[in-house]
Every structure is written in structure tokens, then in C-alpha cells.
Amino acid sequence: MSLRELFEHRDVFVGCIALGRIPRDADAPPHAFPVDDANAITITTLALDYPSLGCPALAHDGLCSLHAKGKPDQCIAVPLDPLVPDHLQHAVLAQRSHGAGWIGAQCIRPGEHAGALLLRAGQIVDEEAKAAVQRRRHALSIERALWAAPLFDVLRRDFADPRRALAMFPSDGYRTIASVPALIGIGTLSTALARSCIAYIDAQTALIRRNVAHAVQRRRLDDRPMTHTLRGFSDALQDARAHLCALPQRGAATALAKEAEAWFLA
């Protein structure tokens, strides 16, 4: 999910920043930042929850509760993956058709078919899915400039030894951190953005408190690592809130600030 979508659904999803390690090649996504000749780091935002639970947006009848409120583009694009180039989407579908988490996906058929609904000749042909993929990629491009690039500049200072730096990132999966760097980067641009970030922090803190309380009641051992992570996120968010509250009043004086206000406050 984009940070703007996380802002919109602040009472549903706990947002975080995901740092991933991928090969640096021609198929690296546009939001990847090169570290050395062979590796790149992706920086994205995503929703995080207890692995023992399903999607927090599901209603009691098992249907998505966000259709009327604005379903995230990543969800609309499923089973496609906007982070993967169009000509490799067939590999995404092949994985979806066999994964245990995609039981019931037998409608995904291998090979070229004249009546294919999603992909044909390496191109996305379903208009709704194509539009969602394009919107997701557009959001990645905008948010890269607004907060991901400055965050990577901070990380780059720790990459004097690329081998040691890359060891911090799993080769398969993500390293998740609180969304604080993005919120600080955006909130320092203008007072209006700072207030929006503070409101988001307050909603996230309340959501984390509720989720942790429910987890304590469930008493599942496999919930404990996520409870620890969420409590850490809550502490970090409170520190960010104090920082944003202490900032002086300022308008959107720069082009970047105006672009950020148009993106997050529209």
C-alpha cells in the first residue's frame, strides 16, 4: 500500500516501511535504489498485522469492507503484482496458482490463450487491473521523491561497507521498521503536513493498542513476536509525534512541500 492509502485507512491497517534486498538488473523495479554493482534495496510502505489473523479489512461475512471507501490499488491488481514488470507477470501468476495461500486459484491457466482475461503476449489486458497496476506504480514514483529518496540518503551513509550493510537485509523477504522516517520527512515540509502526520500517528497508536489488547486475549504464542514489534512501533511513533509537535509554524514554501500537500492532503 502507498503511504497515502495508509493515511486513508489509518484506523484499519498498521503501516510500516519495508526494506527489501533484490538483484540489481534490468528488471529491478523503479523504486529500487542501487547499493553496489550486484544489489539494490527497495523501500516501500505496507500494512502489517498478526500472521494468525486474516486481512483486517474483511467484514464478518468474509467480504472486503473497503469497496465503497476506496480499495487499495494493490488489492485491485491481485493476482498481478505492480512491483513486477509486465513481461514477468506470468511468473507471478504461476506462483499464485500453486501457493498454499491461493487455494481456489485453479482458474489461472498456463500457456497462451486467445481468451485470456489478465495477460496476453506479456501484456496486461484487463483494464481494471491495468489501471490499478499503473496507479500503484505512479504512487511509488511520487512517494519515492517525497520520502523514500531522502530515507535512502540517510541509509546510504551506513553503506560505506556495502557487504556489511546488505547483511542487515534478508535475501528473501523484508526488514520492517516503523513508518517514522517517512512521517518525519513529510511532516517537516509544512505545518499542514505535520498536523496530518500527527493525526495519523494518533490513529495508529490507538489501533496498535487495540490490536495488542486483542492479541493478549487470544494468548497465542505465535502472536508474541508481532506484539513486540507493534509495541516498538508505538514507542517510535510517540517520539515522532513529539518531534513534529515541536516544529515551528511554516507554510509550503518549496515545490516539494507543495507537491506533498497536493498528494497527501487532497
C-alpha positions in Angstrom: 0.0 0.0 0.0 1.1 3.5 -0.6 1.6 5.8 2.3 -1.3 7.9 1.1 -3.6 4.8 1.2 -2.3 4.0 4.7 -3.3 7.6 5.7 -6.7 7.0 4.3 -7.2 3.7 6.1 -5.3 4.7 9.3 -7.9 3.0 11.5 -7.7 -0.3 9.7 -4.1 -1.0 8.8 -0.9 -0.6 10.8 1.5 0.9 8.4 5.3 0.4 8.3 8.3 0.7 6.0 9.6 -2.4 4.3 13.2 -2.6 3.2 14.0 -5.4 0.7 17.1 -6.7 -1.0 16.9 -7.6 -4.7 19.4 -8.2 -7.5 20.4 -5.1 -9.4 19.5 -6.0 -13.0 17.4 -4.7 -15.9 14.2 -6.0 -14.3 14.7 -4.1 -11.0 11.6 -2.0 -10.2 11.7 1.8 -10.4 11.6 2.2 -6.6 14.9 0.2 -6.2 18.0 2.0 -5.0 21.4 0.7 -6.1 23.8 -0.3 -3.3 26.6 -1.9 -5.3 27.1 -3.4 -8.7 25.0 -6.5 -7.9 22.4 -5.4 -5.3 19.7 -2.9 -4.8 17.4 -2.0 -1.9 13.6 -1.4 -2.3 11.9 0.9 0.1 8.1 0.7 0.2 5.3 1.0 2.7 3.0 -1.8 3.6 0.4 -2.9 6.1 1.4 -5.2 8.9 -0.7 -7.4 11.2 -0.7 -10.6 13.2 0.1 -13.6 11.0 -2.6 -15.6 12.9 -5.3 -13.3 11.5 -6.7 -12.6 8.1 -6.9 -9.2 6.4 -8.2 -6.6 8.9 -10.4 -5.1 6.2 -12.5 -8.3 5.9 -16.1 -7.9 7.3 -17.8 -10.6 9.3 -19.2 -12.1 6.1 -15.7 -12.6 4.7 -16.1 -9.8 2.1 -13.9 -6.7 1.8 -15.2 -3.8 3.7 -13.3 -1.2 1.7 -15.0 -1.4 -1.7 -17.1 1.7 -1.0 -14.3 3.5 0.8 -11.6 3.0 -1.7 -9.9 -0.4 -2.0 -6.1 -0.2 -2.1 -4.7 -0.5 -5.6 -2.5 -3.4 -4.6 -5.7 -5.4 -3.8 -7.4 -4.4 -7.0 -4.4 -5.6 -9.0 -4.4 -9.1 -7.4 -3.4 -11.6 -8.6 -1.0 -9.4 -10.5 1.9 -7.7 -8.7 2.5 -4.0 -9.6 6.1 -4.3 -8.3 6.9 -6.8 -11.1 7.4 -5.7 -14.8 4.5 -6.6 -17.1 6.6 -9.1 -19.1 7.2 -11.1 -15.9 3.6 -11.1 -14.6 3.2 -14.7 -16.0 5.8 -15.8 -13.3 3.7 -14.1 -10.6 0.5 -16.0 -11.8 2.4 -19.3 -11.9 3.4 -18.8 -8.3 -0.1 -17.8 -7.3 -1.6 -20.9 -8.9 0.4 -23.3 -6.7 0.9 -21.4 -3.5 -1.0 -22.7 -0.4 -2.3 -19.2 0.3 -4.0 -19.1 -3.1 -6.2 -22.2 -2.8 -9.0 -21.9 -5.3 -6.9 -20.1 -7.9 -7.2 -23.0 -10.4 -8.6 -20.5 -12.8 -5.0 -19.5 -13.6 -4.1 -21.5 -16.6 -0.6 -21.8 -18.1 0.2 -21.1 -21.7 -1.1 -18.6 -24.3 -4.9 -18.4 -24.7 -6.9 -16.2 -27.1 -9.5 -15.6 -24.4 -7.1 -14.9 -21.6 -8.6 -12.4 -19.1 -5.5 -11.0 -17.5 -2.4 -11.4 -19.6 -1.8 -11.8 -23.4 1.6 -11.8 -25.0 3.2 -10.4 -21.9 0.8 -7.5 -21.7 -1.9 -6.8 -19.0 -5.3 -6.9 -20.9 -7.8 -6.5 -18.0 -8.5 -2.7 -17.9 -9.3 -2.5 -14.2 -6.2 -4.5 -13.2 -4.0 -2.5 -15.7 -5.3 0.8 -14.2 -4.6 -0.4 -10.6 -1.1 -1.5 -11.5 -0.4 1.8 -13.2 -1.8 3.8 -10.2 0.3 1.8 -7.8 3.5 2.4 -9.9 2.6 6.1 -10.1 2.3 6.2 -6.3 5.7 4.6 -5.9 7.2 7.1 -8.2 5.7 10.1 -6.4 6.4 8.8 -2.9 10.0 7.9 -3.8 10.6 11.6 -4.4 8.6 12.7 -1.3 10.1 10.4 1.3 11.8 7.3 0.1 14.8 9.0 -1.6 15.6 11.1 1.5 15.4 7.9 3.6 17.8 6.1 1.3 20.2 9.1 1.5 20.2 8.5 5.3 20.7 4.8 4.8 23.5 5.4 2.3 25.6 6.9 5.0 25.6 3.5 6.7 26.6 1.8 3.4 30.2 2.7 3.4 30.8 -1.1 3.6 28.1 -2.5 1.2 28.7 -6.1 2.3 28.1 -5.3 5.9 25.1 -3.1 5.1 23.5 -5.7 2.9 23.8 -8.3 5.7 21.1 -6.3 7.6 18.6 -7.3 4.9 17.1 -10.8 4.4 17.8 -12.3 1.0 14.2 -13.4 0.8 11.6 -11.1 2.4 11.7 -7.7 4.1 13.1 -5.9 7.1 10.3 -3.9 8.6 10.7 -0.6 10.5 8.2 1.9 11.9 6.9 4.5 9.4 8.7 7.2 11.4 11.3 8.2 8.8 8.6 8.8 6.2 6.4 10.8 8.6 9.3 13.0 9.8 10.4 13.6 6.2 6.9 14.6 5.2 5.9 16.4 8.3 8.9 18.8 8.2 7.8 20.2 4.9 4.9 22.3 6.2 2.7 22.8 9.2 -0.3 21.3 7.4 1.6 18.1 6.7 2.9 17.9 10.2 -0.7 18.1 11.5 -1.7 15.4 9.1 1.1 13.2 10.2 0.3 13.8 13.9 -3.3 12.8 13.3 -2.1 9.7 11.5 0.2 8.9 14.5 -2.7 9.3 16.9 -4.9 6.9 14.9 -2.1 4.4 14.5 -1.3 4.4 18.2 -4.9 3.8 19.1 -5.1 1.0 16.5 -1.9 -0.7 17.8 -3.3 -0.5 21.4 -6.5 -2.3 20.3 -4.7 -4.9 18.3 -2.2 -5.7 21.1 -5.1 -5.9 23.6 -6.9 -8.4 21.4 -3.7 -10.4 20.9 -3.2 -10.6 24.7 -6.7 -12.0 25.0 -6.1 -14.7 22.3 -3.0 -15.9 24.2 -1.2 -17.3 21.1 2.5 -17.9 21.4 2.9 -17.2 17.7 1.5 -13.7 18.2 4.2 -12.6 20.6 6.8 -11.5 18.1 4.3 -9.2 16.4 3.2 -7.8 19.7 6.8 -6.9 20.5 7.1 -5.3 17.1 3.9 -3.3 17.4 4.8 -2.0 20.8 8.2 -0.9 19.4 6.3 0.9 16.6 4.1 2.6 19.1 7.0 4.0 21.1 8.8 5.2 17.9 5.6 6.9 16.8 5.2 8.8 20.0 8.8 10.0 19.7 8.0 11.2 16.2 4.8 12.9 17.4 6.8 14.9 20.0 9.3 15.9 17.3 6.6 17.1 14.9 4.7 19.0 17.6 7.9 20.9 18.4 8.4 22.2 14.9 7.9 25.9 14.1 4.9 27.0 12.1 5.7 27.1 8.3 3.8 27.1 5.0 4.5 25.1 1.9 7.5 27.2 0.8 9.1 24.7 -1.5 8.0 22.9 -4.7 8.4 19.6 -2.8 6.2 20.7 0.0 3.5 21.8 -2.4 3.7 18.5 -4.2 3.4 16.7 -0.9 0.4 18.7 0.2 -1.3 18.0 -3.1 -0.6 14.3 -2.7 -1.4 13.7 0.9 -4.0 16.5 1.7 -6.1 16.5 -1.5 
